[in-house]
Each structure stands twice: as structure tokens, then as C-alpha cells.
Amino acid sequence: MRVGFGTWRLLYTGIALLGIGIAFIVMISGEMADYAKKGADYSTLQWSDFKEGMMIEGDLPVNYGSYEEIVNDDKNKSIGQFYLIDAGDDCFMGIYTPIDELINSLDDQYDAWYNDEDISPVHFKGKVTKMDSQDKGFIRDYLISAGYTRDEVDNYIVDLYIKCVDTESHPVMLIIGIAAAAGGAVFLLMFVRRKIIGR
């Protein structure tokens, strides 16, 4: 039996949709499970307490400004900011968020600290994530530009950041993932029907 191009296209489309859908479901359900957990209290932690994968929440008393901006190259638009924060006594780490409301609060907090004004704490919840080499470079350059020596930076930096994401969009994204996976399954069934049954 010959199989036309349209039939093979059903297979390729089905596999692509199913793969995308499963990836979305795994990623979003994982984040939903993480953010449903109670996080460790940020105010009680020292630098050695921070571990990759742990959830942290609390009121951030101060931040020392944004050291890295994530930009969507296609739209030339900012989609996230990294800020320098304390990681226990005399140590620093990052906190990252793409959430506009949290970015605005962190910017206002930094401005108050910089101008020696009253500082309002900023509430957050996020997951401790390992920095990549580019993130490490940005945070080190930021501290060196602030007057720290390279040796001091090596001693004071914890190569981790707290990732705070928009949990309000999770249900919608999960539905999109389920719909994509279901659509992929339908295309694959149509392919099987055409190829084996011949209809």
C-alpha cells in the first residue's frame, strides 16, 4: 500500500504535538508541585544552607540592584531581571524573576536603599537554581564594578540564584500542554487508520 505525503504529514505533526504537549505537562506540573510546597524561611538561612532545588520564601529586606537583564532578541524586549541579594553573612547570590510586579517592587526597594530611604520588604517565593557560566560572569563583574576585588568576589559569591516565576499562568499552560498532547494523539491515530486500515 502506498502512503501519500499527507499521511506522513499526519505522523510528523502528531509526533511534534505529542512531544510538545508532554514537555509542557511535565514542566508545568513539576513547577506547580514545587510551588505548592512550603519554602524554607529566607531570613533564617546562611550561605551554606542554600541548596539547588530547594524552595525558599520570605520577605526580602534589601537588594543591591539588577546585575543582569534577560532580553527577547526577536522583540528587543526585557523579559526578566537578576538582582543581587544577601546569602547569609557577608555572602551574595541572585534572585531572578520575569514578573513585572515583582520587578517593580525590587526596583523600588533598590532605589530606597541607594537613596538611604526607608526600605519596604518584598515578599517572594522561588526555587534555588544553579548559575550558568554567563550568570556567574555578570554577577562577578557587577561586584567588581562596585569596588570588590576578584579574591573577595570569589569568596563572597554563592553560585546560585532564586528563580521566581509567574504561577498564575500555570493552569492555562497546563491546559495548552494537555490540548497539544491530545491533538498529537489524534493525528497519530489518524495516521494509523490511513496506513493500516487504508481509510
N, C-alpha and C positions, 0 to 999 in steps of 0.2 A: 504494500500500500504506500502510495506517495503522500508525503506530508507537505503542504504548501507553506509559504513564508508566513502567512497569517497565523497558522497553527503554531509554528515555532515562536512567533512573537508572543503568543499566549503563555508559553513556557517561560520565556525570558522575563516578561512582565510579572508573571506570578512569582517567580523566584525573587525578583528585586523587591516587590511589595512585601512579600513574606519576610524577607531578611530585614528590611527597614522597620517593619512593624514589630518584629521580635526584638530588635535592638532598642526601639523606643520603649517597649514594655519592660524590658529588663532594666534599662537605665532609670526610667521614671519610677518604677515600683521600688527599685533599690533606694532612690533618694527619698521617696515617701516613707519607707521603713526607717531610714536613718533619722529623718526629721521628726518622726513620731516618738523617738526615744528622748528621754530626759538627758540633757547635756551636762557635762561637768561644769561646776561654777568657776568661771574665768577668774574671779577675784581671789580664789584660793590656790591657784596654780603657780608653780615655779617652772623655770625653763626645762628642768628635767622631767616634768610631768606631762609635757606635750608629746603626744604620740600620733603618728599618722593613722588616720581613720577614725579617731575619737570625735565625738560630738561635744561641742562647747557652747555654752550660752551664758549670758550675763549682761551687766551694764558696763560698757567701756568708759572708763573715767577720762581718758585723753587719747588723742592720736597726734602723730607728728607730721602729717601731711601725706599727699599722694606721691608715691615714687615711681609708679608705672601706670600707664593708661593703655587699655586694650581697645584697638580701633578696627572697625569693619572696613577693610581696604576697598571693597566694592562700593560702599556708600560713603566712605570717608567720614564715618560717624563713630563717636565714642560708645562702646558697649560695656565698659566696666573699668573699675579703678582698684588699684592696690594701695593700701595705706600702711604706714609704719606704726606699729603699736608695741607696747611693752610685753615681754615674755618672762615675767618674774623680775627679780632684782638684777638690774644692770644688763639685761639682755633684750633683744628686739626680734620681732617676727613681723609677718604681714597679715593683713586681713583684706580679702577681695570680695567685691560684690558688683553685680550688674544692675542692682535695684536702684532706681532713681531716687526714691525716698530716702534710702539708707545713705546713698552718696551725698545727697544734700545735707543730711544730718551730720555726716562725718566732716564735710567741708566746713560747715558752721562751727563744729567743735574745734577743728584745727584753727580756724580764724580767731576764735575766742582765746585759745591757748597762745597763739602767736602774738596777739594784741594785749595779753595779760589781763583778760577779762574773766568774768565768772564762766565756768565751763559746765555745760549740761551733759550728763552721762547719756550715752547712746546704747540702747538695747540691741542685742544681736543674738543670732544662733547660727552656728555653722559647723562644718566638718574640717578637721585638720588635714591638710593636703601637703604633699612633698613639693618643694620648689624645683623647677627645672633649671638648667644652667642659665637660661636667659633671665629668669626671675632673680636668680642669685646675683647676676651681674648688675641688674637695675638697683636692687636694694643696697648692694655694696657701694655702687657709685653715689647713691643718694647720701649715705652716711659719710663717705669720704668728702663729698662736697660740703657737708655740714661741719667738717673740721676733724673728724676722726682719722686716725692713722690706719693703715692697712692691717697692722697687727691687732689693733683694737677692734676693727671690724670683724676679723676672723674669730676673735674671742667672744664678741658680743652677739653675733648673729645666730639665730636658730633657723636652720634651713627649712622652715615650714611656714605655711600661711593658713588662715582660717577662711574657708570658702563659704560665703553666704549667698544662697540662691533664692529665686522667687518661687516659693512653694505654692502660691495661689494659682499658678498656671499648670501645676502637676495634673489635676483631674482632666483638664482639657487635652493635654499632651498624651495622657494615658489613653483617652478615648480615640485620639488620632492613631496611636500605635495599634490599638485593637482593630480599628477600622481598616488600616493598611494591611495587617496580617490576615484579616478575614477576606479582604479583596484579593490578596495574593492566593489564598487557598481556593477561592472561586475560580480564578484564572487557571490554576493548576488542574482543577477538576475538569474544566472545560477542555484543557489540552488532552488530558487522559481520555475523555469522552470521544474527542475527534480522532485521536491516534489509534485507540484500541477498538472502540465501538464503530468508528467510522461515521459519526454524525456531527 
